[in-house]
Amino acid sequence: MKKNTIISAVLLAIASILVAIGVAEISFPESFLTFTDQDWLIDLWPKAYRYNIHVGLAAIVIATGLCFPAYKLQKDFAIRALETLFRVGIGGMFIFASIFKIQDPHQFATLVAQYQFFSALHVDFVNNFFALVYPQFELWFGLAMIFTPFVKESAFAIFWMFVSFIIALAWALWNDLGITCGCFELEGAQDKAEAWTSLIRDLILIWPTLWLAFRKNKSLIGIWKK
């Protein structure tokens, strides 16, 4: 393996870890990937946990910065690696997000109703249909993103799901509803700050999804074939 390829791989590996930490800090501040909630840090800096979004965004900015030299050093390898990482990461996230909703569609329908979006359009009956169908889309397009060659179609569908999430979250914030995203857990009304963090996360992840929508249809193994 060429020296440039090795360096590029190391940079992308570090970038991947930073993105994982960044997304965790933004959306899952109590997960094992975060450190702003660690007791030792809070003892030194009592308000550290309040800045988890700032830490998350900083990690993602640094990760993005590392991708540029990785690309410059070995363009072909970097593109293949990024496509692989994006497909596994975004596809896996959608699969994970669908599980809770599929297991408890009634609770998810209740959360969807809290957005009051369909009520405003006078189509309340759509809530239950949406709660039943949407998680299936998340599951199957997430699986397709990882396990099939149809990356363009999967990414295009997921891109529009991101658009719908962004619209819903912006609606909730505009109307000061103070509810959670409902993306990964089925909780009721909470602090609206959680809607902000979900909106920031979706605004970040929509861009690599859009990039994937313009890639050639190949399986993950096919990406690495010359």
N, C-alpha and C positions, 0 to 999 in steps of 0.2 A: 504494500500500500504506500502511495506517495506521501511524502512529508506534509504537503499542503492539504491532502485529504484527511490525514490524521488530525491536524490542527483544526480544520473545518469541523470535523466530527466532534472534537472536544468542545469547541465554541458552541455548537448546536446543542450538545448535551447539557452544558451549563445553562444555555438559554431555555431549554425545555424545563429544567428544574426551577428556574426563576419564574417562568410562566405558571407552572403548577403552584408555586408559592403565592404568586400574584393573584391568581384566581381564587385560591383558598383564603387569602387575606381579605379579598373583596367580598366573597360570598359565603365562606365557611370559616369564620374567625375562631372557631373552637376546634378545628380539625388538627390532626397531627402535623400538617404541613405549615401551620402558622406559628409564629413566635411572639407576636405582640400580646398574647394572652398568658405568657409564661410568668409564673410567680416571681422568679428572680429578676425579670425585666421590670415588672410592675413595682417591685420593691425599690429598684433603682430609679424608675421613672413612672410614678403612680398613674399618669395619664396616657401611658403607652398604648393601651388597648383602644383608645379613641382614635388613634391614627392608623388603624389597620387598612383603611382604604388608601391612604397616602402611601403606606408601605407597599401595598399591592400594586398600585399604579407605577410606583418607582421601579419595582421588580420587573414589570412588564416593559417599561421603557428601556431599562438596561438590557433585557432579553432581546428586544427589537434591535437595539444598537449592536449586539453581538452577532446578529444574523448578517449584517452588512459585510464585515470582514470575512465571515465564513463563506458568503456568496462570492466575494472577490477572490478568495483563495482557491476555491473549487466550485465553480458555478453549477456544473451538472450534478455533482454529489449533493450540494446544498438544496437544490430544487427537489430532488428525489426525497431527501430526508425530511424536508419541510412538508411535502405533500403527505408522506407517511405519518408524520407526527400529527398534522392537522386532522387527517382522516380518522386516526385512532382516537385522538383526544376529543374531537367534536362528536364523532359517532358514539363513542363510549359515554359521553356526557348525556346525550339524548336517550340512550338506552337506560341509563341509571335514572334519569328524570322521569321516565315513563312508568317505572315499576310501581311506585307508590300510588300513582293515579289509577293504574289498571287494577290494582288490588282494592282500591276504595273509591269507585266512581261516584258514589253518593256524596262523599265528603269533598271530592274535587268539584262536583257540580255546585256545592254550597259555596266553595271558594270562588268559583267563576262568577256566581251570582253576586258576590260581594263587590265585584268590579262595577256592577250596575251599568255595564256598557250595552248589553242587549236590552236591558230595561229602557234605557234612553231611546233606543231604536224601536221600542214597543214590540219586540220579538222575544219575550221571556222564554218561550218554548224552546228556543235554540240552546239554552243553557245545558239541558240534559243531553241533547244530541252532541254538543261540543264536548262535554265531559266524557262521553263514551268514545268518540271518534278520534279526538286530538291525541290522546296518549298512544293510540295505536299507530298514528302517523309518526310520532316521536320514536317509538320502538322500531318499526319496520324500516324507516328511512335511516335511523341510526345503524341498524344492522346492515343495511344495503351499503352505507358509506364505507363500512369496514370490510365486509365479506363478499361484496360483489364488485364487478368492474364498472358499475354504473355510477361513477362519481359525479358526473355532470348533473344527472337527474336528481340524485340524492342531495347534492349540495344546493341545487336550485330550490328544491322543496324545503330544505332546512333554512335556507336564506329567508324565504317568505315566512317561515315560522318565527324566525328572529324578528322580522318586521312586525309581525302580529304581536309578539311579546313587547316590543318597544312601544308600539301604539297603546297597548293595554296599560303598561306601566306609566307612560306619560299621561294617559287619561286618569289613572288613579292618583297621580301626584297633582295634576291640574285641579282635580276635584277634592283634593285633600282627604282622600278616603282612609289613609293610614292603614293599609293592608300589606301583607307580605306578597311576594311574587307567586308563591305556590309552585315553584319550579321543582324543588327537591323534597319538600315536606308539606303535608297537608294541615297547615295551621290556620286558624282564623285571624281576625284583625290583630295587628301588632303595631310596632313602631313603624312609621312611614319611612324611616331611614333605611329600612331593609329594602323597600321598593327602589330607593335611590341606588343602593349597591347593586341590585339586580339589573337596573337600567344601565349602569356603567359597564357591568360585565357583558351584557348583550351588545352594547355599542362597540365593545372591543372585539368580541368574537364574530360579529357579523362580517368583518372584513376578510379574515382568512377563509370563511365560508364562501364568500363571493369569489375569491380567487380560485377556490376549488371548482366552482361552477364553470370555469373556463378551461379546466384541465382536460386532457384527453381521457376517454374511458379506458381504464386499465385496472386490473386487480392490484392489490398491494404487492404481490409477487411480481406482477408484470411491470411495475414501476422500475424495478431493479434489473430487468432484463434489457440487454443492449440490442 
